[in-house]
């Protein structure tokens, strides 16, 4: 497991990854989200930031005390160490820190990783048990390997954006950063796989990228073209291979209805007062309904528009037809179902009211994970971490002169 570092002082006792140390050099969303999940599971995650902190600390929206909600969303539970990787002194400090680490996460492009000295091949000889998770934009191979990229750019490049939006309007980006966050999840999965394999295989290079994540998300859309030559089209809130499966306007709001199979379709028709549609043999299967897609959508649009959302919710819920109101974010985060599954957590802090952040999206049995630390200030634990290194190696002094702009 870990390479000899002292257990970091925390309230993380009993978590599955306690004793694992992770060095998180990543920025923005994908890498930090990966590191946050490791921290939630009990790993000691040390976030290395340049002088001035991660650029993500400046991204809006900001709290009343000037903290970036973007940064806080993916950096809880970590300790922050400020290092200037252009400084020889801090480069040496970084190497000492790697001696205590199990995992290194970074999102440098391949050429920059070599320049900074964190490419896997450059570290493996000196740190044979170290797992390096590198996150790139377009993958580690090919002519675009050193091109920069972000979530929306890869949504465009991968074809996902071409599938998103209304059929008669231009493509749009998705409302959440699914490619960034999916890449963080793949990184987390790869790291856990490498940790399991380490006794037999030693340290491994976990390679993930926004491109590979986006392509994997094509799933049935991609295979549909590869095997059937079908190019999906934009369908707004609907989906081209099922009807009705989309948003409908009600008298006081919007409702999403998903009658994906024949049983749901029959129950839907009977419940909204159109049993004739359920008995129509030309609408008995999904393929038959697709052939009359426009006609069916018009019929159901007229039906749903006549009554309020809650009435339709109650009626369709009672017969098992999948249905949901279209919530705004504030409605979602106040919903009892969200809190019942611990997807909003309050984290106490000494200098103000609790921070409220998103919960962990998976659970382990009946274990209730302790609430993690609040996201750290830039360099907040620098002295603490350097003191730990000195305790391991008395030749290393935490009083080593720091470069201007770093935290003492």
C-alpha positions in Angstrom: 0.0 0.0 0.0 1.6 3.3 1.0 5.3 3.7 0.9 5.9 4.6 4.5 4.3 8.0 5.1 2.8 8.8 8.6 -1.0 8.6 8.7 -2.3 12.1 8.2 -4.3 13.5 11.1 -8.0 13.5 10.2 -11.4 12.2 11.0 -11.3 9.6 8.2 -10.9 6.5 10.4 -12.5 3.4 8.9 -12.7 4.5 5.3 -11.7 2.0 2.6 -8.7 3.9 1.2 -7.2 5.0 4.6 -3.4 4.6 4.4 -3.3 5.5 0.6 -1.6 8.8 -0.2 -2.5 10.6 -3.4 -0.7 13.6 -4.9 -3.2 15.6 -6.9 -1.5 18.1 -9.3 -4.5 18.4 -11.5 -6.6 21.5 -12.2 -10.1 22.5 -13.1 -12.6 19.6 -13.0 -11.7 16.1 -14.3 -8.6 15.5 -12.2 -9.8 17.2 -9.0 -13.1 15.3 -9.2 -11.1 12.1 -9.4 -9.0 13.2 -6.4 -12.1 14.2 -4.4 -13.6 10.7 -4.7 -10.4 9.2 -3.5 -10.4 11.6 -0.5 -14.1 10.8 0.2 -13.0 7.1 0.5 -10.3 8.0 3.0 -7.2 8.6 1.0 -4.8 11.3 2.1 -5.1 13.6 -1.0 -2.5 16.3 -1.1 -3.4 19.0 -3.7 -0.3 20.6 -5.1 -1.0 24.2 -6.3 1.2 26.8 -7.9 1.8 30.1 -6.2 -1.5 31.9 -6.2 -3.5 28.7 -6.3 -5.4 26.6 -8.8 -7.0 28.8 -11.6 -10.3 27.2 -10.7 -10.3 29.2 -7.4 -11.3 32.3 -9.4 -14.1 30.8 -11.5 -17.7 32.1 -10.7 -20.0 31.8 -9.0 -18.3 33.0 -5.9 -19.6 32.8 -2.3 -20.0 35.9 -0.1 -16.6 35.3 1.3 -15.0 35.0 -2.2 -14.7 31.3 -2.5 -15.3 29.7 -5.9 -18.2 27.3 -5.9 -16.6 25.6 -8.9 -13.4 24.9 -6.9 -15.3 23.8 -3.8 -17.3 21.3 -5.8 -14.3 19.1 -6.6 -11.7 19.7 -3.9 -13.2 18.8 -0.5 -11.3 16.5 1.9 -7.9 17.4 0.5 -4.9 19.1 2.0 -3.2 21.9 0.0 0.5 22.3 -0.5 1.9 25.2 -2.5 4.9 24.4 -4.7 6.6 26.3 -7.5 7.5 23.6 -10.0 9.9 26.0 -11.7 11.9 26.2 -8.5 14.8 23.7 -8.0 14.0 23.7 -4.3 10.4 22.9 -4.7 11.2 20.3 -7.4 13.3 18.6 -4.8 10.5 18.9 -2.3 8.1 17.3 -4.8 10.5 14.3 -5.3 10.6 13.8 -1.6 6.9 13.9 -1.5 6.6 11.2 -4.2 8.6 8.9 -2.0 5.6 8.8 0.3 3.0 8.5 -2.3 0.9 5.7 -3.8 -0.8 7.7 -6.6 0.0 10.8 -8.6 -2.7 12.5 -10.6 -2.0 15.2 -13.2 -3.6 16.7 -16.3 -0.6 18.0 -18.1 -0.5 17.4 -21.9 2.0 14.6 -22.8 4.7 17.1 -23.9 4.3 19.3 -20.9 4.3 16.3 -18.5 7.8 15.4 -19.9 8.9 19.0 -19.5 7.7 19.2 -15.9 9.2 15.7 -15.2 6.0 13.9 -14.3 5.7 11.6 -17.3 5.3 8.0 -16.2 8.4 6.8 -17.9 10.5 9.5 -16.2 9.2 8.5 -12.7 8.9 4.7 -12.9 12.5 3.8 -12.4 12.8 5.8 -9.2 9.3 5.1 -8.0 8.4 1.6 -9.2 5.3 1.3 -7.1 3.9 4.7 -7.9 0.6 4.7 -9.9 0.5 7.7 -12.3 -2.9 8.8 -13.6 -2.5 11.2 -16.5 -5.5 13.1 -17.9 -5.2 14.5 -21.4 -7.5 16.1 -23.9 -7.1 13.9 -27.0 -5.3 10.9 -25.6 -1.7 9.9 -25.3 -1.3 8.8 -28.9 -1.9 10.4 -32.3 -1.3 13.8 -34.0 -3.6 15.7 -31.6 -2.0 14.3 -28.4 -0.6 17.7 -27.3 -3.6 19.8 -28.3 -5.4 21.5 -25.4 -9.1 20.8 -24.9 -12.0 21.3 -22.6 -15.4 19.6 -22.0 -17.4 21.5 -24.7 -14.6 21.3 -27.3 -14.6 17.5 -26.9 -18.3 17.4 -27.0 -18.1 19.1 -30.4 -15.2 16.9 -31.6 -16.7 13.6 -30.5 -20.1 14.2 -32.1 -22.0 14.4 -28.8 -22.9 18.1 -29.5 -24.3 17.1 -32.9 -26.9 15.0 -31.0 -27.8 17.7 -28.5 -30.5 20.3 -29.1 -33.7 20.8 -31.1 -33.9 19.2 -34.6 -34.4 22.6 -36.4 -31.8 24.5 -34.4 -28.0 24.5 -34.1 -26.3 22.0 -31.8 -25.8 23.0 -28.1 -23.6 22.0 -25.2 -25.0 19.9 -22.5 -26.0 21.8 -19.3 -23.4 19.9 -17.1 -19.8 19.0 -17.8 -20.4 15.3 -18.4 -17.2 14.6 -20.3 -15.0 16.2 -17.6 -16.7 14.5 -14.8 -16.9 11.2 -16.6 -13.2 11.3 -17.2 -12.7 11.9 -13.5 -14.8 8.8 -12.8 -12.8 6.7 -15.3 -9.6 8.0 -13.7 -10.9 6.9 -10.3 -11.8 3.4 -11.7 -8.4 3.1 -13.3 -6.5 4.0 -10.1 -8.5 1.5 -8.0 -7.8 -1.2 -10.6 -4.1 -0.3 -10.6 -4.0 -0.4 -6.8 -5.6 -3.9 -6.8 -3.0 -5.1 -9.4 0.0 -3.4 -7.8 1.2 -6.4 -5.8 1.6 -8.4 -9.1 2.3 -5.6 -11.6 3.9 -2.7 -9.7 3.1 0.9 -10.4 1.1 1.4 -13.6 0.3 4.3 -15.9 -3.4 5.0 -15.8 -4.2 7.0 -19.0 -7.5 8.7 -19.4 -8.6 11.5 -21.7 -11.6 13.7 -22.5 -11.7 12.2 -26.0 -11.8 8.6 -24.9 -14.5 9.4 -22.4 -16.6 11.1 -24.9 -16.3 8.3 -27.5 -17.2 5.7 -24.9 -20.3 7.8 -24.1 -21.5 7.3 -27.7 -22.4 3.7 -26.8 -25.5 2.7 -28.8 -25.2 5.8 -31.0 -21.7 4.8 -32.0 -22.4 1.2 -32.5 -25.6 2.2 -34.4 -23.4 3.8 -37.1 -20.6 1.2 -37.0 -23.0 -1.7 -37.5 -26.2 -0.3 -39.0 -25.1 2.9 -40.7 -27.5 5.0 -38.6 -26.6 8.6 -37.9 -28.6 9.8 -34.9 -30.3 13.2 -35.2 -31.1 15.9 -32.7 -34.5 15.3 -31.0 -34.7 18.0 -28.4 -36.0 16.4 -25.2 -37.0 13.2 -27.0 -35.1 10.2 -28.4 -35.4 9.0 -32.0 -35.9 5.3 -31.3 -38.8 5.5 -28.8 -42.2 7.3 -28.6 -43.5 8.8 -26.4 -40.3 9.5 -24.6 -40.0 13.3 -24.1 -41.1 16.5 -22.4 -44.7 17.6 -22.7 -46.1 21.0 -21.7 -48.9 20.8 -19.1 -51.3 23.6 -18.0 -48.9 24.8 -15.3 -45.4 23.5 -16.2 -43.5 20.7 -17.9 -43.6 16.9 -17.5 -41.3 14.2 -18.8 -42.9 11.0 -19.8 -41.0 7.8 -20.8 -43.2 5.0 -22.1 -40.3 2.9 -23.3 -42.0 -0.5 -23.7 -45.3 -1.9 -24.8 -46.7 -2.4 -21.3 -45.9 1.3 -20.3 -47.5 2.5 -23.6 -50.8 0.6 -22.9 -50.9 1.8 -19.3 -50.3 5.4 -20.5 -53.0 5.3 -23.1 -55.6 3.9 -20.7 -54.7 6.4 -17.9 -54.9 9.5 -20.1 -58.3 8.4 -21.5 -57.2 7.0 -24.9 -57.7 3.2 -24.5 -58.3 3.1 -28.3 -54.6 3.8 -28.8 -53.7 0.9 -26.5 -56.0 -1.4 -28.6 -54.8 -0.2 -32.0 -52.9 -3.2 -33.5 -50.9 -0.8 -35.7 -49.4 0.7 -32.5 -48.6 -2.5 -30.7 -44.8 -2.4 -30.9 -42.1 0.2 -30.6 -41.3 0.0 -34.3 -44.9 0.5 -35.2 -45.2 3.5 -32.9 -42.1 5.0 -34.4 -43.7 4.9 -37.9 -46.5 7.2 -36.5 -44.2 9.3 -34.2 -45.3 12.7 -35.3 -49.0 11.8 -35.0 -48.6 10.3 -31.5 -46.6 13.2 -30.2 -49.3 15.6 -31.4 -52.0 13.5 -29.7 -50.2 13.3 -26.3 -49.2 17.0 -26.5 -52.8 18.0 -26.7 -53.8 15.6 -23.8 -51.1 16.8 -21.4 -51.6 20.4 -22.1 -55.2 20.2 -20.6 -54.2 19.5 -17.0 -51.6 20.4 -14.4 -48.3 18.6 -13.8 -49.2 17.2 -10.4 -52.4 15.7 -11.6 -50.6 13.8 -14.3 -47.8 12.8 -11.9 -50.3 11.3 -9.5 -52.2 9.4 -12.3 -49.2 8.1 -14.1 -47.3 7.2 -11.0 -50.3 5.1 -9.8 -50.0 2.8 -12.9 -46.2 2.6 -13.0 -45.6 4.8 -16.1 -42.1 6.5 -15.7 -42.7 10.2 -15.3 -41.0 13.2 -13.8 -41.6 16.9 -13.4 -38.9 19.1 -14.9 -37.2 20.6 -11.9 -35.0 23.6 -11.6 -31.7 23.2 -9.7 -33.2 24.8 -6.5 -36.2 22.5 -6.6 -33.9 19.5 -7.1 -31.6 20.3 -4.2 -34.4 20.8 -1.8 -36.2 17.6 -2.7 -36.6 15.0 0.1 -35.4 12.2 -2.2 -32.0 14.0 -2.7 -31.5 14.3 1.1 -32.7 10.8 1.8 -29.8 9.6 -0.3 -27.2 12.0 1.3 -26.6 13.8 -2.0 -26.3 17.2 -0.2 -23.8 17.2 2.7 -23.1 20.0 5.2 -19.4 20.4 6.2 -18.6 22.3 9.3 -15.9 24.9 9.3 -14.3 26.9 12.1 -14.7 30.4 10.5 -18.3 30.4 9.4 -21.5 28.5 8.7 -21.2 25.0 7.1 -20.4 24.6 3.5 -23.0 22.6 1.5 -21.7 20.4 -1.2 -22.8 17.5 -3.4 -22.7 14.0 -1.8 -20.8 10.9 -2.8 -22.6 9.2 -5.7 -22.0 5.7 -4.6 -22.3 4.0 -1.2 -20.6 0.9 0.3 -23.2 -1.3 2.1 -24.6 0.3 5.2 -21.4 2.3 5.9 -22.1 6.0 6.5 -18.9 7.8 5.5 -17.8 10.5 7.9 -18.2 14.1 6.6 -15.0 15.2 4.9 -13.0 18.4 5.5 -13.9 21.6 3.8 -12.0 22.4 0.6 -8.7 23.9 1.6 -7.3 27.4 1.2 -4.4 27.5 -1.2 -1.3 26.2 0.6 -3.3 25.8 3.9 -1.4 22.6 4.9 2.0 23.4 3.5 3.8 23.6 6.9 2.0 20.5 8.1 3.0 18.4 5.1 6.6 19.6 5.0 6.8 18.7 8.7 5.6 15.2 7.9 8.4 14.8 5.3 11.0 15.9 7.8 9.7 13.3 10.3 10.3 10.6 7.7 13.7 12.0 6.6 15.6 14.1 9.2 17.9 15.2 6.4 15.0 17.1 4.9 14.2 20.3 6.7 10.8 21.9 6.5 12.6 25.2 6.9 14.0 24.9 3.4 13.7 28.5 2.0 10.6 28.9 0.0 10.2 30.8 -3.3 8.4 34.2 -3.3 4.7 33.7 -3.4 4.6 30.3 -1.8 3.0 29.6 1.6 5.6 29.4 4.4 
